[in-house]
Every structure is written in structure tokens, then in C-alpha cells.
């Protein structure tokens, strides 16, 4: 399947909510689905962050042929730090195991490497999420540390260049 990525726009909340309100998707991220009000607040922050730089932000993953929404991918920077970016992805369960997260990760890593100011890309995963760990290590990421995030286990992996 050929994919493309496009930045989320303010009209795309239904796509975002479809992901974050899904128990299976969120099990390895927050441990539970996110309800409407919290999702709206998070989405507003996502849109704000999308306006920082054209090459960074959160993107819809779409099937090129059908324009079907498959999930979210992000290469996110913070306002005050252009030296590092966070890589992340979420896919609807029916699209798991099809190589989509690998494709989009490679695409975003290439975008990151082309940015002169960026020195590091990191990702935070549930240590039990072996498919995500494999995607990252296959792309050169190494484990940096294990840490709790709001009571949930997390592993930080990084790619330096």
C-alpha cells in the first residue's frame, strides 16, 4: 500500500478522535481511550504545534489511492527547542502489521535529517510494544532510558546525527 502524509488541519478532529478514542490504539500509549473533551484540548495543542514549522508537526497517514485515513504520524518539535524532535505514530488496528509505521517512520526520519538544526530524534514507547521497538531499532534508534510516564512504563529510544 502506498501512503502519503498531510498535516492535520482544524477540520480533521474526527480523524484524530477516531484514533485516541480507540481502546486498542491507546492501550500502549496512555493505557486507555481518551474522551471527547480531553481529545479536543489535545487536538487544539496539536494544531498549535503544527503551525510552528512547515516540516514538523502531526500528520494524517493516508492511502494514496483511496485517501482513506490510516493513522497519525508525528515529527514534533517544541517551541524553544529546534535541536530535537519526537517521532511517533498511531495506526487504526485494521492497518497494523502492514509496514505502514515503518514507511512513515523512514519518511519522517529523512525529513528530520534534512533539517540543519536538528541533532536528535527520540521516540517514547511502551517497553512491551515489540513491533514499535523493532521499527525504531531497524531505523538506527538505540535505547537511552526506561522511565515512568504518568504511572505507565516507557522506554526512550534515540537517533543522533
Residue pairs with C-beta under 8 A, 6 or more apart in sequence:
1 63
1 65
1 98
1 100
2 63
2 64
2 65
3 61
3 62
3 63
3 64
3 70
3 100
3 103
3 104
4 61
4 62
4 64
5 59
5 60
5 61
5 62
5 73
5 104
5 107
5 108
6 59
6 60
6 62
7 50
7 57
7 58
7 59
7 60
8 15
8 16
8 43
8 46
8 47
8 50
8 57
8 58
8 59
8 60
8 72
9 47
10 47
12 60
13 39
13 40
13 43
15 60
15 69
15 72
16 39
16 43
16 46
16 72
17 36
17 39
17 43
18 69
18 92
19 25
19 71
19 72
19 90
19 92
20 26
20 33
20 34
20 39
20 42
20 90
21 33
21 34
21 35
21 36
21 39
22 33
22 92
22 93
23 32
23 33
24 93
25 33
25 90
25 91
25 92
25 93
26 32
26 33
26 34
28 125
28 126
28 128
28 129
28 132
29 90
29 126
30 150
30 152
31 152
34 42
46 57
46 58
49 56
49 57
49 58
49 76
49 77
50 57
50 58
51 57
52 77
52 79
53 77
53 82
55 75
55 111
55 114
55 115
56 75
56 76
56 77
56 85
57 74
57 75
57 76
58 72
58 73
58 74
58 76
59 72
59 73
59 74
59 75
59 104
59 108
60 69
60 71
60 72
61 69
61 70
61 71
61 72
61 73
61 89
61 91
61 100
61 104
62 68
62 69
62 70
63 70
69 92
70 91
70 92
70 95
70 100
71 89
71 90
71 91
71 92
71 95
71 100
71 101
72 88
72 89
72 90
73 88
73 89
73 101
73 104
73 105
73 107
73 108
74 86
74 87
74 88
74 89
74 108
75 85
75 86
75 87
75 108
75 111
75 112
75 121
76 85
76 86
76 88
77 84
77 85
77 86
82 115
82 117
82 118
83 117
83 118
83 119
83 120
84 118
84 119
84 120
84 121
84 122
85 112
85 118
85 120
85 121
85 122
86 121
86 122
86 123
86 124
87 105
87 108
87 109
87 112
87 121
87 122
87 123
87 136
88 123
88 124
89 101
89 104
89 105
89 132
91 100
91 101
96 131
97 131
101 131
101 132
101 135
102 135
102 138
102 139
105 135
105 136
105 139
106 139
109 121
109 139
109 159
112 118
112 121
113 161
118 161
119 160
119 161
120 158
120 159
120 160
120 161
121 141
121 158
121 159
122 144
122 156
122 157
122 158
122 159
123 132
123 136
123 141
123 156
123 157
123 158
124 149
124 154
124 155
124 156
124 157
125 132
125 133
125 136
125 154
125 155
125 157
126 132
126 152
126 153
126 154
126 155
127 133
127 146
127 153
127 154
127 155
128 153
133 155
133 157
136 157
136 159
137 157
139 159
140 159
141 157
141 158
141 159
142 157
142 158
142 159
143 155
143 156
143 157
144 156
144 157
144 158
145 155
145 156
146 153
146 154
146 155
146 156
147 154
147 155
147 156
148 154
